[in-house]
Structure formats: structure tokens, C-alpha cells
Amino acid sequence: MEAQEQLYELFKGGRATAMIALEIGGGNGLQGMILGASTNMDIPTVDGDWMGRAYPTKWQTTPVVFGERKTVFCPAVMCDGNGNVVVCILQYLVAEELTFYSTCQRLRAT
């Protein structure tokens, strides 16, 4: 919820209208359900994911591959549960993914 709340700070007045998980595997698959639950955001949640195949990277997900309209994944927010928040506003999805990956490594090391 912390990352979602940080994202809302960037979009004053804008709120999500539905939730879908980026990937369905492991604990990540439950995140959409947890965020969309009535005890959190209380919004409809899609029981599915954007992957469409065995774990591709973010720039290989269903909305990006079909290219029917501009992909809206930016900005993205990541929190580590210890008060560290990373907001990434990059239009190049590969750069965004590399930024989050290297940030996770650095936060883990501290």
C-alpha cells in the first residue's frame, strides 16, 4: 500500500479504478488481490496478469507487445518497507527495469 499511496501523491485526485498483477507467479500474483481488497483500495481486481507467458521482462508484457495504444506504466513506485521510496519516471521501460533492479541490490546491501 505504501507504494500505491506514494503514487497517488504524484497524481493528486487520480485513483486507480481497477487492479491487475504484473505477474501471477509466487507472492507477486497475490499483490493485485491484496491491493484491490475491500480492506485496502476496495476496487475491482482482475484474476490474471500482464505476462502472458513464462516471466518476460516488463517491456515484454501484453500491453506493450500489442502496441494498440501508448503504454501507461510511468511513473512506477517501489518501497522497501523501511521508509525508502523510489519513484521512477522513465519512458524507456528497459531503463526503468534496470533502475529498479540496481536499486534493489543497493538497498539490500545497506
N, C-alpha and C positions, 0 to 999 in steps of 0.2 A: 504494500500500500504506500510505503514511503516514496518509491519511485513514481508512482501514479500521482501522488499529491504534488511532488516536485514538478511533474509535467504540467499539471493544472496551473501552477504558478506562472508558467510561460504563456498559457492561453487563458487569460482572465475571462471568465464567463463561459468558456468552452468546456464541455464534458463529453466523455465517451458515451455513445448510445448503445454499444454492444461490445462484447469481448470475444476474442478468439486467440488461442495459444499459437505462438510461433512454431513450436514443435510439440509433438504429442508424447515423446519418449520420456521415461523417468518422471521425476518430480516436476519437470517443466510443463508437462502435459496438464497438471492439475492447477497451474498458476492462473489460467483463464477462468477456471471454475471458482477458485478462491476469490479472485478479484471481483468477479461478477456476482458473487453470492449476496443474498439479502443482508447479511451482516456487514458487508463492505460497501460495494457500489450499487447493489440492487439493480442490475441491468441484465438484459438477455445475454446468454453465453452460448456460443456455437460449440457443439461437441465434435470438434475436429481441429485441424491445424493447417498452417500455410505451407508445410513442407512438401507434401505430395509424393515424396519418395524417401529413400534412406538418407537421413540427415545431410542435406546440402547446406551451403552457407546462406546467409540472409539474402544475398543478391541472386540466389537461385530459387527463391520461393515462388509459389504460384502467382501472386500478384505482379511480380517483377517479370517473370518469364513470358507471360502472355502479353504484357505491354499494352493492354487495352486503354489504359489511361495512366497519367503520371502517378507513380507510386508515392504514397504518403507515409513514409517511415520516419521522417525527420520532424522534429528532433526526437532523439532517443535518450532515455534517462536510466542510469544504473546506480543503485545504492548497495552498500555492503552490510548494512545493519549496524554499523558502528558510527554512524553520523557522516560518513563520507559519501558525497553525491557527485556524480559525473554527468554533465549534460553535454550531449554530442549533437551538434548541428552541422552535419556534413551532407552534401548532396551526393557524394560518391560513396555508395554502400560498402565497397570493399575497404575504403579508408576508415569508415565508421567501425566496421568489424575489427580491423586491426587495432584501432584506438582502444576499443573496449577490451580486446584480448590482452594488449600490453598493460593496460591499467589494472586488470585483474591480477596479472603477475606481480605488478609493483605493490598493490595493496596487500596481497598475500604475504609479501616479503617483509612488511612492516609490523 
